[in-house]
Structures are given as structure tokens and as C-alpha cells.
Amino acid sequence: MKDKKVIKDKKGNWYLFVNLVLVVALLIGIWTKSSAWEAKFEIGNLLLFIIIVNTILLFKDFILVSYPSKKERSSGRKAKSLMPLRAYINSTSTIDDNLLKTSIQKLKEISECEYLEIAVLDKAQSNTLVSVGEQPQLLAGTRFIINDGILSIKHSGQLGAEEVCKITEEHKPIKFKSKLTRLRAALIPLNLSNARLGICLFYNSKPPFSPRISLTNTGFFLETMISMVENSHNQVGGYKDKTTGLILYKNYEELVDNELERSERYEQEMSLLTIKITDFDKLQDSEKPLISKNIASAMKQSLRRFDLMFYGKEAGSYYALLTESGVEEAEGIARRLQKEFNKLIKKLQLSDDKKLILVIGSATYQTDATHSMGLIEKSADACAMAIENNIDFKAFSGNQKQNKKSESKK
């Protein structure tokens, strides 16, 4: 294959050379005010000929490298799916820094880029959170800084800094081309916890310079992924219950608000489930922790890796936040959760007077609400309507099929 490419390149050079001879002969003819075939190749004409040919040949390689072929451009625009990466994350049992590292490595492979870096930005410097691939020489010693909403890159040596862009609330992806160096990269601004700003950089030394993935979807994925890993560090102190792994209620409203803000920026749907167990108050005190363990186990089996699970404000109540889920997806997950819960409850062989049924109300952003408190209220209202109407599931929009609790028990 390599030999064929060399032969093809040689043919291309001869073709270019012959065409240049014809063009130069025409130019000399125009210059001497005579026909091209009557042009005399005197010393001046020959010098002109040599200058033109050498100039074009000198910049030929640069032109060909700088502008990809039509095939390259078309193939570069076809975005590759992130589903293999999501499947990998869902199959892992441990959420830690190593999961972040391996996930970014797989993202690098999917995007077909040479180097990928995620950094946390500050006014004076940027701290690398994770990087994969060999760092290019163009990025050695450089750092991104943020000041007054302006993202800049500070180059190494005496080159100084140059402005990249103004960071907007939408955090749109950026295709950056440096005016000081030959650096070209795709950048994704990231909103991190504690009002921090991050940046994800994709680098390729040759065209196509942008990765073969949707930068918007990748930004949403990375923000959720980093948040999930950082939240896993907080399990010991007042964030999650040690026994069940459910997030404590005191963190509920803040996390719903954070996730809705992220869904709004990336124009993604999000659903919230309010979950209540009927006859929970009839259980003995020794049975209640066991039921909580079972609902937590059912949630872990039914929900996806990026979804969040919470304890409710009252005993026997819980919440589930479903990222990237519309009305229909929310009902599907709710039905799966009810099925898993019923399986686990049957094994406990509780007395007949205790009919533990999972009643779920659902509300979806933007179908039902456009802000976090509205979503929380409407999800709770949907659950209350389900209990009032003696059904086990109710979407606030009212467009979903509803089955009676007796059917769910069967």
C-alpha cells in the first residue's frame, strides 16, 4: 500500500510539473506580448520560470497538509456514538479515579484523537485532572487561564498569552486555531462542582482536527462523569447513606438543581421520580431498614450509572433522578424498578396485612417544568395523584398508560 502511495505521489508531481510548464509558457507569452508557442525562453524568462515553479513546489506540501481531501472532510463529519463508552461505565462496579482515567482513554479511542486532556481552570493556572496520549510539543509548558469570563491560553517561552474566546452560559464547544503557533484543537468548556470551570482539549496533528464525536453530547457526558466520580469521594461525610448507598435527602434539591441546569445548557431531557412504598408505616422497626436495603438494591439494578438515587424526606419515600430521559424512558425505568422491587419483596414472605407496593410519580423537564422546584413539585403531585387514583404509576403529563396496583402486585 505504501509503494502504491509513493507511485501515486510521483505521478501527481509530474502532472503538476507539466501543468506548470504550460502555465509559465502562457504567462511568458502574455508578458512578451506574443503567442505562447512563439515565446522565447531568454535569461529573464527562464529566471521567471524557475521562480514560479520553485515557489509553487515549495508550498505544495503545506497546501496539501493544511486542507484535507473531500473524502477526509466527509468522513470527519460523521459523528461516532458514545454508546460503547456508556455501556462500559454501566458495566463497572466501582466508581473511582481509575474509572475516570479508563473512560477518558476509551473516549480518546472513539474520538480518534492523538491527545486528550481535561483541566480545571483558575485565574492564574490550570491543573490537569486527567490526560491520555502523548502530549504534543505545541502544548508543552502551555496553560489555560480564565479571567473575567475570558478564556486565554498562555504559551511557553516569550510568546505570551492569546485570547481563545469569551465563555458564555451555553458553554458551546470551541474550534481553536492559534495565531501565535500552529496549534489547532477542539475545546469543550465544562461546568464543574463548587462553581469551577474546566476545559476538555482534543488534539490532532493532522486533519481532521476535530474529533469524530458530537462535542455537545461529549460535554454533557464529561460533566456528568466527573460529577459522579467526585461525588463518590463524599460517601463518608454526610452525602450518602453508608448502608444503602442512597444519597441523603439534604443533598436532594441542590443536586436536582445542578442536573437541571446542565440539562438546560445541553438541551437534554431529564425526569424525576417520586417513589413511595404503601403500608410502610405498618412495618416493624426491625423490618424498615431491610425494606430500605431492598429498594436501594432494586434501584441499583434498574437505574443507569449516571442516574441519582435519594432517600425521601419521609420514611418510606425515595427519589430517582434520570438523566437524558424523556416521559417514555422514565415510565420504562419506573416499571423496571417496580418489577425488581416486587421480586425482592416476595422473598421476604411478609404477613398478608402488609401490602408493600411501589407507587411512582414522574415529571419531565421541559415537558412538565422548566426549573428545579417546579420539577420537584410536579413529580410529587404525580405520585400523590397515583395514590389517590389507586394506580401504581402516574406521569404528570397524563399521557402514559396506567395500571392498577393489583396488576402490579401480580
ROZAFI-691788 format. One record per residue (C-alpha): residue number from 1; x negated, z, y negated. Coordinates in steps of 0.05 Angstrom, whole numbers, plus 5000, padded with zeros to 4 digits. Layout:
N
R     n      X      Z      Y
R   NUM      X      Z      Y
...
This chain:
410
R     n      X      Z      Y
R     1   5000   5000   5000
R     2   4943   5017   4953
R     3   4909   4949   4967
R     4   4974   4912   4951
R     5   4980   4950   4885
R     6   4908   4931   4866
R     7   4922   4857   4881
R     8   4986   4861   4841
R     9   4949   4892   4782
R    10   4895   4837   4784
R    11   4949   4783   4784
R    12   4981   4818   4725
R    13   4914   4818   4687
R    14   4903   4743   4699
R    15   4974   4729   4677
R    16   4963   4769   4614
R    17   4896   4735   4601
R    18   4924   4664   4608
R    19   4982   4680   4562
R    20   4934   4710   4511
R    21   4892   4646   4511
R    22   4955   4604   4497
R    23   4978   4652   4442
R    24   4910   4654   4409
R    25   4904   4577   4411
R    26   4972   4574   4377
R    27   4950   4624   4324
R    28   4885   4586   4310
R    29   4925   4522   4303
R    30   4970   4556   4252
R    31   4910   4585   4216
R    32   4874   4518   4211
R    33   4939   4482   4196
R    34   4933   4435   4255
R    35   4967   4428   4323
R    36   4949   4479   4376
R    37   4918   4426   4422
R    38   4877   4399   4364
R    39   4849   4467   4343
R    40   4773   4471   4341
R    41   4741   4533   4371
R    42   4689   4545   4317
R    43   4650   4611   4310
R    44   4703   4642   4264
R    45   4758   4621   4312
R    46   4721   4648   4372
R    47   4710   4715   4337
R    48   4784   4719   4322
R    49   4800   4701   4394
R    50   4753   4756   4420
R    51   4781   4809   4373
R    52   4854   4795   4391
R    53   4841   4794   4467
R    54   4799   4858   4466
R    55   4849   4895   4422
R    56   4908   4878   4468
R    57   4869   4893   4532
R    58   4844   4959   4502
R    59   4916   4984   4491
R    60   4946   4952   4553
R    61   4937   5013   4598
R    62   4962   5060   4543
R    63   5025   5019   4534
R    64   5039   5015   4608
R    65   5028   5090   4618
R    66   5069   5111   4557
R    67   5130   5071   4575
R    68   5157   5077   4646
R    69   5186   5017   4682
R    70   5261   5005   4685
R    71   5262   5029   4756
R    72   5227   5094   4737
R    73   5274   5106   4678
R    74   5336   5094   4720
R    75   5312   5138   4778
R    76   5292   5193   4728
R    77   5362   5197   4700
R    78   5395   5212   4767
R    79   5401   5288   4768
R    80   5387   5324   4833
R    81   5433   5380   4856
R    82   5414   5454   4854
R    83   5457   5469   4915
R    84   5397   5475   4963
R    85   5368   5528   4917
R    86   5433   5566   4912
R    87   5440   5564   4988
R    88   5370   5592   4995
R    89   5385   5650   4948
R    90   5452   5665   4982
R    91   5416   5669   5049
R    92   5364   5720   5027
R    93   5376   5794   5039
R    94   5331   5825   4987
R    95   5334   5816   4911
R    96   5266   5829   4881
R    97   5209   5797   4841
R    98   5187   5758   4902
R    99   5255   5724   4906
R   100   5246   5702   4834
R   101   5178   5673   4850
R   102   5200   5635   4912
R   103   5263   5610   4877
R   104   5223   5582   4819
R   105   5176   5549   4869
R   106   5236   5514   4902
R   107   5263   5495   4833
R   108   5195   5462   4818
R   109   5201   5422   4883
R   110   5272   5400   4868
R   111   5256   5380   4796
R   112   5194   5342   4818
R   113   5152   5371   4762
R   114   5078   5388   4764
R   115   5082   5455   4728
R   116   5139   5504   4713
R   117   5134   5567   4671
R   118   5183   5619   4647
R   119   5160   5662   4589
R   120   5191   5719   4548
R   121   5183   5706   4473
R   122   5163   5752   4417
R   123   5145   5743   4344
R   124   5070   5746   4359
R   125   5064   5723   4430
R   126   5097   5701   4495
R   127   5089   5737   4561
R   128   5093   5695   4624
R   129   5147   5721   4671
R   130   5132   5672   4727
R   131   5096   5606   4735
R   132   5084   5557   4792
R   133   5038   5498   4797
R   134   4970   5486   4765
R   135   4971   5499   4690
R   136   4953   5435   4653
R   137   4894   5435   4605
R   138   4941   5419   4547
R   139   4975   5487   4557
R   140   4912   5528   4567
R   141   4909   5580   4512
R   142   4975   5559   4481
R   143   5034   5606   4470
R   144   5105   5600   4444
R   145   5128   5646   4388
R   146   5196   5658   4356
R   147   5204   5678   4283
R   148   5268   5676   4242
R   149   5302   5634   4294
R   150   5247   5581   4294
R   151   5212   5566   4359
R   152   5139   5546   4350
R   153   5080   5531   4395
R   154   5011   5557   4376
R   155   4956   5513   4404
R   156   4887   5535   4424
R   157   4826   5526   4380
R   158   4834   5504   4308
R   159   4896   5462   4318
R   160   4942   5517   4294
R   161   5017   5520   4306
R   162   5073   5469   4301
R   163   5148   5478   4298
R   164   5186   5460   4361
R   165   5258   5469   4339
R   166   5309   5517   4310
R   167   5342   5559   4363
R   168   5418   5552   4359
R   169   5472   5594   4391
R   170   5485   5540   4442
R   171   5413   5543   4466
R   172   5411   5468   4481
R   173   5353   5441   4523
R   174   5296   5410   4483
R   175   5252   5349   4499
R   176   5188   5366   4462
R   177   5134   5318   4441
R   178   5075   5349   4404
R   179   5049   5316   4341
R   180   4982   5350   4348
R   181   4966   5338   4422
R   182   4991   5293   4478
R   183   5035   5349   4505
R   184   5105   5328   4526
R   185   5151   5377   4561
R   186   5224   5395   4573
R   187   5243   5464   4548
R   188   5304   5507   4562
R   189   5317   5568   4516
R   190   5342   5628   4556
R   191   5383   5688   4534
R   192   5355   5750   4570
R   193   5378   5822   4571
R   194   5364   5870   4513
R   195   5371   5813   4462
R   196   5308   5780   4487
R   197   5295   5705   4484
R   198   5259   5667   4539
R   199   5236   5596   4549
R   200   5230   5554   4612
R   201   5180   5497   4609
R   202   5177   5436   4655
R   203   5114   5394   4651
R   204   5094   5326   4680
R   205   5031   5289   4660
R   206   5063   5221   4674
R   207   5133   5192   4664
R   208   5187   5212   4674
R   209   5170   5272   4631
R   210   5239   5306   4640
R   211   5255   5338   4708
R   212   5306   5305   4753
R   213   5357   5360   4745
R   214   5412   5379   4696
R   215   5376   5422   4645
R   216   5441   5455   4622
R   217   5460   5476   4693
R   218   5389   5499   4705
R   219   5391   5543   4643
R   220   5455   5576   4667
R   221   5425   5586   4736
R   222   5359   5616   4710
R   223   5394   5665   4663
R   224   5438   5690   4719
R   225   5379   5693   4768
R   226   5334   5733   4721
R   227   5391   5780   4703
R   228   5405   5792   4777
R   229   5332   5809   4791
R   230   5325   5854   4730
R   231   5390   5890   4749
R   232   5361   5904   4818
R   233   5307   5945   4784
R   234   5360   5991   4755
R   235   5393   6013   4820
R   236   5363   6083   4818
R   237   5385   6103   4748
R   238   5460   6101   4731
R   239   5470   6027   4746
R   240   5491   6022   4818
R   241   5520   6070   4869
R   242   5466   6086   4920
R   243   5514   6089   4979
R   244   5556   6026   4969
R   245   5512   5984   4923
R   246   5571   5973   4876
R   247   5557   5972   4801
R   248   5584   6035   4767
R   249   5645   6028   4722
R   250   5608   6049   4659
R   251   5569   5983   4661
R   252   5632   5941   4673
R   253   5654   5919   4603
R   254   5583   5905   4579
R   255   5566   5860   4639
R   256   5632   5823   4634
R   257   5618   5810   4560
R   258   5547   5786   4576
R   259   5571   5739   4631
R   260   5628   5711   4590
R   261   5580   5697   4531
R   262   5535   5659   4579
R   263   5593   5620   4609
R   264   5616   5602   4538
R   265   5547   5575   4518
R   266   5541   5533   4581
R   267   5615   5513   4583
R   268   5625   5543   4652
R   269   5687   5575   4681
R   270   5688   5648   4702
R   271   5740   5690   4737
R   272   5752   5765   4741
R   273   5787   5800   4799
R   274   5821   5868   4792
R   275   5827   5899   4861
R   276   5869   5958   4883
R   277   5880   5989   4951
R   278   5951   6013   4964
R   279   5962   6083   4993
R   280   5890   6101   4975
R   281   5915   6168   4948
R   282   5944   6185   5018
R   283   5875   6185   5049
R   284   5839   6249   5063
R   285   5778   6265   5021
R   286   5733   6252   5081
R   287   5764   6182   5091
R   288   5758   6157   5019
R   289   5682   6147   5019
R   290   5688   6109   5085
R   291   5741   6062   5056
R   292   5696   6050   4995
R   293   5639   6031   5042
R   294   5685   5982   5077
R   295   5709   5949   5013
R   296   5637   5943   4990
R   297   5618   5912   5057
R   298   5676   5863   5053
R   299   5656   5844   4982
R   300   5584   5831   5002
R   301   5608   5785   5058
R   302   5659   5748   5016
R   303   5627   5742   4947
R   304   5568   5699   4929
R   305   5498   5721   4908
R   306   5510   5712   4833
R   307   5577   5747   4833
R   308   5581   5820   4810
R   309   5618   5877   4845
R   310   5641   5940   4808
R   311   5674   6007   4820
R   312   5740   6013   4783
R   313   5760   6065   4732
R   314   5808   6098   4780
R   315   5799   6118   4853
R   316   5816   6060   4900
R   317   5805   6007   4846
R   318   5749   5956   4841
R   319   5729   5893   4803
R   320   5694   5829   4821
R   321   5664   5781   4770
R   322   5660   5710   4797
R   323   5611   5664   4760
R   324   5624   5589   4758
R   325   5694   5598   4788
R   326   5760   5570   4765
R   327   5831   5590   4784
R   328   5830   5558   4853
R   329   5760   5583   4871
R   330   5780   5654   4850
R   331   5840   5653   4897
R   332   5798   5626   4954
R   333   5747   5683   4946
R   334   5803   5734   4939
R   335   5836   5711   5004
R   336   5769   5714   5040
R   337   5758   5784   5014
R   338   5826   5807   5038
R   339   5813   5777   5107
R   340   5746   5812   5114
R   341   5775   5878   5090
R   342   5833   5875   5140
R   343   5783   5864   5197
R   344   5744   5925   5178
R   345   5805   5969   5168
R   346   5833   5953   5236
R   347   5771   5982   5268
R   348   5783   6049   5235
R   349   5850   6060   5270
R   350   5883   6098   5213
R   351   5952   6130   5221
R   352   6013   6086   5212
R   353   6035   6120   5147
R   354   5973   6095   5112
R   355   5983   6021   5098
R   356   5919   6001   5063
R   357   5929   5932   5032
R   358   5883   5898   4983
R   359   5923   5875   4922
R   360   5885   5828   4876
R   361   5899   5802   4806
R   362   5858   5745   4777
R   363   5845   5718   4707
R   364   5801   5660   4688
R   365   5760   5641   4627
R   366   5782   5596   4590
R   367   5848   5584   4625
R   368   5875   5654   4612
R   369   5829   5685   4559
R   370   5772   5666   4513
R   371   5740   5734   4503
R   372   5718   5790   4549
R   373   5770   5843   4532
R   374   5826   5792   4538
R   375   5800   5772   4606
R   376   5796   5845   4629
R   377   5867   5860   4605
R   378   5898   5798   4636
R   379   5863   5809   4703
R   380   5891   5880   4704
R   381   5960   5854   4684
R   382   5959   5803   4741
R   383   5943   5859   4790
R   384   6000   5902   4762
R   385   6048   5842   4769
R   386   6026   5832   4841
R   387   6042   5905   4858
R   388   6108   5902   4821
R   389   6129   5838   4858
R   390   6106   5864   4925
R   391   6054   5809   4935
R   392   5980   5815   4951
R   393   5952   5763   4901
R   394   5971   5740   4832
R   395   5934   5694   4785
R   396   5952   5708   4712
R   397   5965   5634   4701
R   398   6020   5639   4753
R   399   6003   5572   4785
R   400   5978   5598   4852
R   401   6014   5608   4917
R   402   6035   5679   4931
R   403   6045   5711   4999
R   404   6078   5778   5012
R   405   6037   5838   5032
R   406   6068   5838   5101
R   407   6040   5768   5114
R   408   5970   5792   5093
R   409   5975   5852   5140
R   410   5989   5806   5198
